Amino acid sequence: MNRILVGLLLMGGSLVSQTAFGQVGAKPMADQRVEKLLQAAELKYRIDEDGDFVLGNRIDEQRTQLAWILSRTSQLGTMEIRQIWSIAYRSAEPIPPKIAARLLEQNGQVKLGAWQIRKMGENYVAVFAAQIAADTDTKTLLLALHAVTTTADEMEKELTGKDDF
């Protein structure tokens, strides 16, 4: 029994994610693995104050969509996971129940990713996010980026009729 408990405690400890950025107050560093893939794909990007990659995807002639590829990763056992996300809806008030229900409904229809509601500053936002392996290849990164941005853009168009993100 004690061996099982110790094993579970050790396993549980390995599930906890920790990210260190070196010195206190140091600017987070952009993940060089992502930068290498984006450069190989010849994509334009910028790195924000959190060390994350911000890209714009042209959906069609009239629409574009911003996406963030996070440098910070998380651990699930031996898997290192990276998140890609894009905003579809923003409100100064909590997300209305009708919109939240629509996002949940669509979660069951997507192949990769899920809708999340987050508080960002003074606003509430609906973001579409996908988790992929942190050490992914260029093809997989581009496929996930396409899935995230097109899904978020379709929902933004449906909910607002605008192209703010």
C-alpha positions as CSV (number, residue, x, y, z in Angstrom):
1,M,0.0,0.0,0.0
2,N,2.8,2.4,0.9
3,R,4.6,1.7,-2.4
4,I,1.4,2.5,-4.3
5,L,1.0,5.8,-2.4
6,V,4.6,6.8,-3.0
7,G,4.2,5.9,-6.7
8,L,1.1,8.1,-7.0
9,L,2.7,11.0,-5.2
10,L,5.8,10.8,-7.5
11,M,3.5,10.6,-10.5
12,G,1.4,13.4,-9.3
13,G,4.5,15.5,-8.8
14,S,5.5,14.9,-12.4
15,L,2.2,16.3,-13.6
16,V,2.7,19.7,-12.1
17,S,3.9,22.2,-14.6
18,Q,6.7,24.6,-13.7
19,T,8.2,27.2,-16.0
20,A,11.2,29.3,-15.0
21,F,12.4,32.4,-16.7
22,G,15.7,32.9,-14.9
23,Q,16.1,36.1,-12.9
24,V,13.2,37.8,-11.3
25,G,11.9,40.6,-13.5
26,A,13.6,39.1,-16.6
27,K,11.6,39.3,-19.8
28,P,10.3,35.8,-20.8
29,M,12.2,34.3,-23.7
30,A,10.6,33.2,-26.9
31,D,10.8,29.5,-27.5
32,Q,13.5,28.9,-30.2
33,R,11.8,25.7,-31.3
34,V,8.7,27.7,-32.5
35,E,10.8,30.5,-34.0
36,K,12.7,27.9,-36.0
37,L,9.5,26.4,-37.4
38,L,8.0,29.8,-38.2
39,Q,11.1,30.9,-40.0
40,A,11.2,27.6,-42.0
41,A,7.6,28.2,-43.0
42,E,8.6,31.8,-43.9
43,L,5.8,33.3,-41.8
44,K,5.8,36.8,-40.5
45,Y,5.3,37.1,-36.7
46,R,6.2,39.3,-33.8
47,I,7.1,38.4,-30.3
48,D,4.9,40.0,-27.5
49,E,6.0,41.1,-24.0
50,D,5.2,37.6,-22.7
51,G,7.6,36.0,-25.2
52,D,4.7,34.6,-27.2
53,F,4.4,34.6,-31.0
54,V,1.7,36.7,-32.6
55,L,0.7,36.0,-36.2
56,G,-1.9,37.1,-38.6
57,N,-3.6,34.6,-40.9
58,R,-5.4,35.8,-44.0
59,I,-8.6,33.8,-44.1
60,D,-9.9,35.2,-47.4
61,E,-9.8,38.5,-49.4
62,Q,-11.7,40.3,-46.7
63,R,-10.9,38.6,-43.4
64,T,-7.8,38.1,-41.3
65,Q,-7.4,36.5,-37.9
66,L,-4.8,36.9,-35.2
67,A,-3.3,34.0,-33.3
68,W,-0.9,33.5,-30.4
69,I,1.5,30.6,-30.1
70,L,2.6,30.4,-26.5
71,S,6.3,30.0,-25.7
72,R,5.4,28.8,-22.2
73,T,4.6,25.1,-22.2
74,S,3.0,22.8,-19.7
75,Q,3.6,19.2,-18.7
76,L,1.3,16.3,-18.5
77,G,3.4,13.4,-17.3
78,T,6.1,13.0,-20.0
79,M,4.2,15.1,-22.5
80,E,5.2,18.8,-23.1
81,I,2.3,20.7,-24.4
82,R,2.1,24.1,-26.2
83,Q,-1.1,26.1,-26.7
84,I,-2.2,28.1,-29.8
85,W,-5.2,30.4,-29.4
86,S,-7.2,33.0,-31.2
87,I,-9.9,35.5,-29.9
88,A,-13.4,35.4,-31.5
89,Y,-15.5,37.5,-29.2
90,R,-14.8,40.3,-26.6
91,S,-17.2,41.9,-24.1
92,A,-16.9,44.3,-21.1
93,E,-19.6,42.1,-19.5
94,P,-19.5,38.4,-18.8
95,I,-20.2,36.3,-21.9
96,P,-24.0,36.1,-22.4
97,P,-25.5,32.6,-21.7
98,K,-26.7,32.3,-25.3
99,I,-23.2,32.8,-26.7
100,A,-21.7,30.5,-24.1
101,A,-24.2,27.8,-25.1
102,R,-23.2,28.3,-28.8
103,L,-19.5,27.9,-28.0
104,L,-20.2,24.7,-26.0
105,E,-22.3,23.4,-28.8
106,Q,-19.5,23.9,-31.3
107,N,-17.0,22.2,-29.0
108,G,-18.6,18.9,-29.9
109,Q,-18.2,19.6,-33.6
110,V,-14.5,20.5,-33.9
111,K,-11.7,18.1,-34.5
112,L,-8.9,19.9,-32.7
113,G,-9.2,22.5,-29.9
114,A,-12.0,23.9,-27.8
115,W,-13.6,27.1,-26.8
116,Q,-12.6,28.8,-23.6
117,I,-13.9,31.9,-21.8
118,R,-11.2,34.0,-20.2
119,K,-11.0,37.3,-18.3
120,M,-8.3,39.5,-20.0
121,G,-7.8,42.8,-18.3
122,E,-11.2,44.5,-18.1
123,N,-12.8,42.3,-20.8
124,Y,-14.2,38.8,-21.1
125,V,-13.1,37.0,-24.2
126,A,-14.0,33.8,-26.0
127,V,-10.9,32.2,-27.4
128,F,-10.5,29.1,-29.5
129,A,-7.4,27.1,-28.3
130,A,-5.7,24.0,-29.3
131,Q,-2.9,22.1,-27.5
132,I,-0.2,20.4,-29.5
133,A,3.1,18.8,-28.7
134,A,5.7,21.4,-27.8
135,D,8.3,19.8,-30.0
136,T,6.0,19.5,-33.1
137,D,7.1,19.7,-36.7
138,T,6.3,22.6,-39.1
139,K,3.5,20.8,-40.9
140,T,1.6,20.0,-37.7
141,L,2.1,23.5,-36.3
142,L,0.8,25.1,-39.5
143,L,-2.2,22.7,-39.5
144,A,-3.1,23.5,-35.9
145,L,-2.6,27.3,-36.6
146,H,-5.0,27.0,-39.6
147,A,-7.6,25.1,-37.6
148,V,-7.5,27.6,-34.7
149,T,-7.6,30.8,-36.8
150,T,-10.4,29.6,-39.2
151,T,-12.5,28.2,-36.4
152,A,-12.2,31.5,-34.4
153,D,-12.8,33.6,-37.5
154,E,-16.0,31.7,-38.4
155,M,-17.3,32.2,-34.9
156,E,-16.3,35.9,-34.8
157,K,-18.2,36.4,-38.1
158,E,-21.2,34.5,-36.8
159,L,-21.4,36.3,-33.4
160,T,-20.5,39.8,-34.4
161,G,-20.3,40.1,-38.2
162,K,-17.1,42.0,-37.7
163,D,-13.4,41.3,-38.3
164,D,-11.8,42.8,-35.2
165,F,-9.4,40.0,-34.5
